[in-house]
């Protein structure tokens, strides 16, 4: 018997339902589901670029206390067509398996939140518990914008998803029409 037992993942279904409410346009039979916030249909290279941009940001390093001695590395790979998106490893050796349906910015943030949560609190923390939900909200607010964050907070509250004490971060870049705009300072 292990000294530390894995926490029960009791709010997984509630969190998935909240994501559906916050991030998808209303369902139209016969049509592909479209996200309200962020980009859909990313290639593996575009998904990798999105994750690399987050990992390289000063905010990410400060917020999650990433060591300056080592660069974070999370590889994005194509998943099997009808499989779930998955994340494994830590922020220095992580991997996100994302089938085509999952190459949406908010799904990539969900998977990155798993990697950050496991790195910070270990493998025994509840996979969709309040610590995960808190990290996920911070990533959404910073990289998808405050409207996406507000929609997710409202969906979490309505669905009774626990996310602990939470303070909204400033967005990474100015947001225009729900999408981050490139900002060059130098």
N, C-alpha and C positions, 0 to 999 in steps of 0.2 A: 504494500500500500504506500503510495507516494506521501511525502511529508506535506505537500500542498496539493489540494484537490482543485480541479478545474471548476470555475464558477459556472453555474447553469446559465445558458443563453436564453433567458426567459422572455426577452422582448424582441426577438428576431422578426417574427411575423408582424408585430406592430410597427417596427421600424420600416420594413419593406412596404407595408401599406401606406405609411406616411410619405415615403419616397414617391410612390405612385401618385398620390394626391398632389404633392408639391412640384414634381418635375415633369409629369407627362401631360400633354394636351388631352382633352376628352377623347375617349376611344371611339373610333369610327370603324365599324365592321368592314373588313376587306382592305384596310389601309394600314401601313406600317405606323407604329407608335412614334410620335415626335416629342422631343423634349421641349419644354418651355424655356429652360435656361441652358446655356452652354451649347456646344456644337455636338452634333450626332454624326455617325458614319465616318469616324476618323480612320485613316489607315494606321497600321502598326507604327510606321515612322512618325506620323502626326501625334499619335498617342504617346510615343516615347518622348517626343519633343515637349509635349505638354507637361509630362511628369518631370523631365529634366529641368524645365523652367521653374517648377515649384521647388525642387530639391536645391537648385542653385540660388534661390532667392534668399536675401539676408533675413527676411521675415521668418522663413521656415527654419533657418539655422538658429535664430534667436528664440523663437517660440517653442521649439522642441529641443533646445539645447544640444544641437549637433556639434560635435567636436570639429575644431578647425584643422586638426591633424589628419583627418580622413574625409574624403569626399563621399557623400551619400551616393549609393548606386542602386537603382531599382530598374530592372529590365522589364520591358513590356513585350510579351510574346502573343502570337495569335492562339486563341483557344479553339477547341473543337466546336463546330457549328452550333449544335444544340446544347452545349454544356453551360454551366454557370461560370460567371467570372470568379476568379480565385486570386488570392494574394498569399504569398509565403515569404518567410525569411524576415530579416530586419532591414533597417534603412541602409546598411552597407552591403547587403547581399540579397536584397529582395527581388521578388519576381511577381509580376501581375500577368496572369493568363486571361486574355480578353478576347472572346469570340467576337465576330463582327457586330452582333446586336449590342454588345457591351462596350463598344468603343465610343462612348459618350463621355463628355467631360465629367458629369456628375457621378457616373459609375466608376470612373478612374479615381476620383476623389474618395469614393466609398472604399475602394480597395486599398488606396494609399493610407487611409485612416486605420485600416486593419494593421498594416505594417508598422505605422507609428505607434499605435496602441500596444502591440506586442513588443516592440523595441523598448518602450518606456516602462511598461508594467509587467512584462513577462508573458509566457504562453498560457498561464492559467486564468487570466482575466476573461470575463464573459465576452464572447466575440461581438455581440451587439449591445453590450451593457452601456451604462451611463458614461463610462470613461470613453468608450468608442464614440458614442453619440456626441459627446462634447468635442472631441478631436475633429470629427466629421463636420460639425457645425462651424468650427473655426476655419477649416479648409474651404468650405463652401463660401463663407462670408468673405474670405480673402480673395479667392480665385474665381468665383462665379458672380460675386457682387452681393450687395446688401438686399436686393429684391429677392434673390434666390435664398439667401439666408433667412429672411423674414418668412418666406413661404414655407421653408422647412421647419422653422420654429413653430409656426402656426399649426402645421400638420403634426409635429411631434406633440404639441400641447393637446390638440384635438384627439389624437390617438393614444394619449397617455404614455408617450415614450419619455423615459427619464433621461435627462442630459446634464444634471448637476447645475451648479452656478455657472452662468455664462455671460460673458461680456463681448459684444460685437467687435471684431477687429476692423481696422480701416482697410478698404479694398486695396489690392496690390497696385492697380492701375486705374485710371479713370474708366468708368463704364459708360458705354454708349449703346443704347438699344439692347441691354442685357448681355453684351459681349465686351470683354476687356479690350481696351484700345492700347496699342503699343506706345510706350512712353520712353523716350531716350533722354537721359539727364546730362550726358556729356557729349 
